[in-house]
Amino acid sequence: MSEIEPGDQSLKSLKGLHLWHAPLSSCSQRVRIVLEEMGKGYESHLVNLKKDEHASAAYQAIHPKGLVPALVDDGRLFIESIDIIQHVAADGPELMRLESPELLRMADEAQMDLKLLTFEFLFRAEPPPPPQQAEAFQKSHNNAWLRQFRKDFEAGFDHDRLDSAVRRIDAGFSHLDGLLADGREFLTGDQFSLADVAWMPNVHRFALMDWPFDRTPNLAAWFERVSSRPSYKNALLAWQDERAASTFADYTKTRQADGTDVRTFGGLSG
């Protein structure tokens, strides 16, 4: 479990639940979903990723990798979303503690590909940051991987890198579709569980790109079921900027018209 010693020692004096998160962060979304499902209130600390607040010294004293989310529970600091949702659900109903280590691991491992494809097929719709801000990020953020990722994004991602990521996501969705083929309602059976929480933001994210979910009809039906839950509406959609969603939709249509959208990679059109 990714409980760490905080660099900011003042966190140890905090009482209750405190969540540092960003509205469109998929990892933040899964944490908000489990908190909603559990009926747990928390103090919200928004991190503005567009303004690179995650590169500030103050935030990196909370999360040393400069990522979101981070959760403090009565002075204890947790920084990995899968570990956070397990921690939050640990004292809840048994059904919420049902889990599949394989599915949680898969959801966690998919994050790198989700980030890559999100930046390429959604976030590229937004204007790039000013040069001064980009330079400041490279100087102030401690996470070398994230600094390089930003450079790669600005230079343009390699086609093969995108293609490989799409193939891995497609394989993961196909695996989930196969699990659901036996008629089960949720990913681990007939009860909603942490596995569903972990995958809900991922499927939502790729739906924004107009991913061809007709390839995985069982997964599409599952998403229709879980997206009807109040937690999806209150912890994910309610935090989604409608202007951003509209921008993503317009950008997706532009990429489709140009023949460069996500469906043109990884054999999805075959």
C-alpha positions in Angstrom: 0.0 0.0 0.0 1.5 3.4 -1.0 1.3 5.1 2.3 4.3 7.4 2.5 5.9 9.8 5.0 4.8 13.3 3.9 7.4 15.9 3.0 5.0 18.5 4.4 4.8 17.5 8.0 1.7 19.6 8.6 -0.3 17.0 6.8 0.0 14.7 9.9 -2.2 17.1 11.9 -5.1 17.0 9.4 -8.2 15.3 10.6 -10.7 13.4 8.4 -10.3 12.9 4.7 -8.5 15.4 2.5 -8.2 14.8 -1.3 -5.9 16.6 -3.7 -7.3 15.9 -7.1 -8.0 17.3 -10.6 -11.4 17.3 -12.3 -10.3 15.4 -15.5 -7.7 13.2 -14.0 -8.9 9.6 -14.4 -7.1 8.5 -11.3 -8.8 11.3 -9.4 -12.1 10.2 -10.9 -11.8 6.7 -9.5 -11.0 7.9 -6.0 -14.0 10.3 -6.1 -16.2 7.5 -7.3 -15.3 5.2 -4.4 -15.7 8.0 -1.9 -19.2 8.6 -3.3 -20.1 4.9 -3.3 -19.0 4.7 0.3 -20.8 7.9 1.3 -17.7 9.4 2.7 -17.3 13.2 2.8 -13.9 14.8 2.3 -12.3 18.2 2.0 -11.5 18.9 -1.6 -8.1 20.4 -2.6 -8.2 21.1 -6.4 -4.9 21.0 -8.2 -5.0 23.0 -11.5 -3.0 20.9 -13.9 -3.3 23.5 -16.7 -1.5 26.0 -14.5 1.0 23.3 -13.6 0.2 23.6 -9.9 1.4 20.0 -9.6 4.9 21.3 -10.3 4.9 23.6 -7.3 7.2 22.9 -4.4 4.2 23.0 -2.1 2.4 20.2 -3.9 5.5 18.1 -4.5 5.9 18.1 -0.7 2.6 16.3 -0.6 3.0 14.0 -3.6 6.7 13.6 -4.4 6.0 12.4 -8.0 3.9 15.5 -8.6 0.9 13.6 -9.7 -2.8 13.5 -8.6 -4.5 12.2 -6.6 -3.2 12.3 -3.0 -5.3 11.4 0.0 -4.7 12.2 3.7 -6.8 10.2 6.1 -6.3 11.4 9.7 -2.7 12.4 9.0 -1.8 9.3 6.9 -0.8 10.1 3.3 -1.6 7.8 0.4 -0.5 8.6 -3.2 -1.5 5.8 -5.6 -5.1 5.7 -6.8 -5.5 1.9 -6.7 -4.1 1.8 -3.1 -6.3 4.8 -2.2 -9.5 3.1 -3.3 -8.6 -0.1 -1.5 -7.9 2.0 1.7 -11.1 3.9 1.4 -13.2 0.7 0.9 -11.4 -1.3 3.6 -13.9 -0.5 6.3 -17.0 -0.6 4.1 -19.5 -3.2 3.0 -18.0 -6.6 1.9 -19.2 -6.1 -1.7 -17.1 -3.0 -2.0 -14.1 -5.0 -0.8 -14.6 -7.6 -3.4 -11.7 -7.3 -5.8 -9.7 -9.0 -8.5 -6.0 -8.3 -8.1 -5.6 -9.0 -11.9 -8.2 -6.4 -12.9 -6.9 -3.8 -10.5 -3.4 -4.4 -11.8 -4.6 -4.2 -15.4 -6.4 -0.9 -14.7 -3.2 0.5 -13.0 -0.9 -0.6 -15.9 -3.3 0.9 -18.5 -2.7 4.4 -17.0 0.4 5.1 -19.0 -1.3 4.3 -22.3 -4.4 6.2 -21.2 -2.3 9.3 -20.5 -0.5 9.0 -23.8 -3.7 8.7 -25.9 -5.6 11.3 -23.8 -2.9 13.9 -24.6 -2.8 13.0 -28.3 -6.5 12.6 -29.0 -8.1 15.0 -26.5 -5.7 17.4 -24.9 -4.0 18.3 -28.2 -7.2 20.2 -28.8 -6.1 22.9 -26.3 -3.5 25.5 -27.2 0.0 24.7 -25.8 1.2 26.5 -22.7 3.2 29.7 -23.2 7.0 29.0 -23.6 7.7 30.6 -20.2 5.3 28.2 -18.5 6.8 25.2 -20.4 10.3 26.2 -19.4 9.2 26.7 -15.7 7.7 23.2 -15.7 10.9 21.6 -16.9 12.9 23.5 -14.1 10.5 22.9 -11.2 8.9 19.5 -11.7 10.9 16.7 -10.0 9.4 13.8 -12.0 11.9 13.1 -14.8 9.5 10.8 -16.6 6.8 13.5 -16.7 9.2 16.2 -17.9 10.2 13.9 -20.8 6.6 13.1 -21.5 5.9 16.8 -21.9 8.8 17.3 -24.2 7.6 14.3 -26.3 4.1 15.8 -26.5 5.4 19.1 -27.6 7.5 17.5 -30.3 4.7 15.1 -31.4 4.4 11.5 -30.3 5.9 8.8 -32.5 3.3 6.9 -34.6 4.5 3.5 -33.4 4.2 4.6 -29.8 0.6 5.6 -30.3 -0.1 2.4 -32.4 1.3 0.2 -29.6 -0.7 1.9 -26.9 -4.0 1.6 -28.9 -3.3 -2.2 -29.4 -2.7 -2.7 -25.6 -5.9 -0.8 -24.7 -7.8 -2.8 -27.3 -6.5 -6.0 -25.8 -7.4 -4.9 -22.3 -11.0 -4.0 -23.4 -11.3 -7.4 -25.2 -10.2 -9.2 -22.0 -12.9 -7.4 -20.0 -15.5 -8.1 -22.8 -14.6 -11.8 -22.5 -15.2 -11.8 -18.7 -18.6 -10.2 -19.2 -19.6 -12.7 -21.9 -20.9 -15.2 -19.3 -23.8 -12.7 -18.5 -22.4 -11.3 -15.3 -23.6 -7.8 -14.4 -20.3 -6.5 -13.1 -16.6 -7.3 -13.8 -16.2 -9.6 -10.8 -19.7 -11.1 -10.8 -23.1 -10.0 -9.7 -21.9 -7.3 -7.3 -20.4 -3.9 -8.0 -16.8 -3.8 -6.7 -13.5 -2.0 -6.8 -12.7 -3.5 -10.2 -15.7 -1.6 -11.6 -14.6 1.6 -9.9 -11.1 1.2 -11.3 -12.3 0.7 -14.9 -15.2 3.2 -15.1 -13.0 6.3 -15.7 -10.9 4.5 -18.3 -13.9 3.5 -20.5 -15.4 7.0 -20.0 -12.1 8.5 -21.2 -12.0 6.5 -24.4 -15.7 7.1 -25.1 -14.7 10.8 -25.3 -12.4 9.8 -28.2 -15.2 7.9 -29.9 -13.5 4.6 -29.3 -15.3 1.8 -31.3 -17.0 0.0 -28.4 -19.1 -2.0 -30.9 -16.0 -4.2 -30.9 -16.8 -5.1 -27.3 -20.6 -5.2 -26.9 -20.5 -6.8 -23.4 -18.2 -4.0 -22.2 -20.4 -1.4 -23.8 -23.5 -2.9 -22.0 -21.5 -3.0 -18.7 -20.6 0.7 -19.1 -24.2 1.6 -19.7 -25.1 -0.1 -16.4 -22.3 1.5 -14.3 -22.7 4.9 -15.8 -26.3 5.0 -14.5 -25.0 4.9 -10.9 -25.2 8.1 -8.9 -21.4 7.8 -8.2 -20.7 8.2 -11.9 -22.9 11.3 -12.2 -21.8 12.9 -9.0 -18.1 12.0 -8.8 -17.2 12.1 -12.5 -19.7 13.9 -14.8 -20.4 16.7 -12.2 -16.7 17.5 -12.2 -16.3 17.5 -16.0 -16.1 20.9 -17.6 -18.8 20.9 -20.3 -16.7 23.4 -22.3 -13.8 20.9 -22.3 -16.2 18.0 -23.3 -17.5 20.1 -26.2 -13.9 20.9 -27.3 -12.9 17.3 -27.1 -16.0 16.3 -29.3 -15.2 18.9 -31.9 -11.5 17.9 -32.0 -12.4 14.2 -32.4 -14.6 15.1 -35.3 -11.7 17.1 -36.9 -9.3 14.2 -36.4 -11.9 11.8 -37.9 -12.3 14.1 -40.9 -8.5 14.1 -41.3 -8.3 10.3 -40.9 -6.0 10.7 -37.9 -8.3 9.8 -35.0 -7.8 6.9 -32.6 -9.7 4.5 -34.8 -7.0 4.7 -37.4 -4.4 3.2 -35.1 -3.8 -0.2 -33.7 -5.9 -2.1 -36.2 -9.1 -0.7 -34.9 -10.5 0.0 -38.3 -9.8 -3.5 -39.5 
